[in-house]
Amino acid sequence: MPPGLAAIADPALRAAFRDWLLRTADDELVIGHRHSEWTGFGPDIESDVAMSSIAQEEIGHARAFYEQAATEDGSDADTLAFGRSPAEYRHAILLERENGGWEFSILRLALYEPFEAARLRLLGACGHEPLAGLARTISREERYHGIFAQTWLTRLARATAEGRMRVQGALDAAWPDALGLFEATPADDLLRARGVLPQSPASLRTEWEEAIRPTVEGLGLTVPPAAAREGGRRGVHTPEFDRMLAQMTEVRRSDPEARW
Amino acid sequence: MVTAAMRETALLEAVWDVLRSVEDPELPITITDLGLIRDVRVADGRVAVRLIPTWTACPALTVIRHRVREALRALAGVREASVEYTYDEPWTLERMTPRGRQRLREYGLSVPACRFAEPPECPYCGSRDVRVESLFGPTLCRATYLCRTCRNPFERFKPPAEPATA
């Protein structure tokens, strides 16, 4: 296996890159867990299977990123995924929000996928293997998620007046959190300044908005004039995440040393 | 006289025999027919196999790695066996052998030639008059369809998407 993080000699730069990988993994784990809560409860069997498959893929991607981050400190993917306190998680708040209705989960998926595609393009161009290869591989898998989200979003927004009203409500609720995906951190600045990443992750927002605005506006939805709600990238989360983490780690906490 | 080079060649052949015998736990196809092998190195009794994952989140990956490693360790002349997944090259449908495709078709799975974007074909009656039920199915690598001609539901192998055909 090529060296990955270990090839970065400067400890500060290496720590910044690890921070960025963990954040990526946390995003995937947390949204994957929320998607998995639809297993058995989807509006029809096909959507139930689809959302469960998307959950399985996101959690698998999280594992791959955790494994890369773990090469740095002799930890392992499970410990990083389940063995930290809430404030050590660096995912955006959008991803920890409770599902509520199907329209919220679909809208969140539709907002998250173009962000993820842009971020994977950035990592795919970072020049550090195997991380760049991993990002290119994962980006090919993610495309089907975007198609699923778009199909459902269109169906909901174009159905009845109630459908559009509910999707609009979900958009109003999710938009400030979605802008929080781009919360800038000192790690980003360092990675950009030192050329590890070709542009700062926060600068992806322009590209993302150009992709997402025509989509939602084309469905007759209105993007609310709201400011970003941040904090997730600094480990500041909501009680919704505390409840989720408690549930997600319940089995592990009952016997952390167990072998499966 | 048996030289070290001859022993190494024999071991390499034995390793490939092992790889050709390992089946995917979710599909009736060997990992060599699926095209998972990136490369194999044998040196001084140490075997290193690198595999390319079809889907990075596929739960079969762990099972496959375990099966390959155990089978290699049981081989005479193997002191150490490492099995790793690599991302330096993506898995594509071109990696699947004709025999592998044939076995999947016999199993009732439609397999595109190269790209998922090709028109799907019913594996039972050959009709192209089909509709997609869902891009997702019983495993990460399968989508579900309905044939309008013979009225059979069927599944189709779903490779990770090609960036150019989004």
Interface residues (C-beta under 8 A of the other chain):
Chain A: M1 P2 E46 S47 V49 A50 S53 I54 Q56 E57 E58 I59 G60 H61 R63 A64 E129 P130 G133 L134 R136 T137 I138 S139 R140 E141 R143 Y144 I147 F148
Chain B: P53 W55 T56 A57 C58 P59 E84 T86 Y87 D88 E89 P90 W91 E133 S134 L135 F136 G137 P138 L140 T144 K158 P160 A161 E162 P163 A166
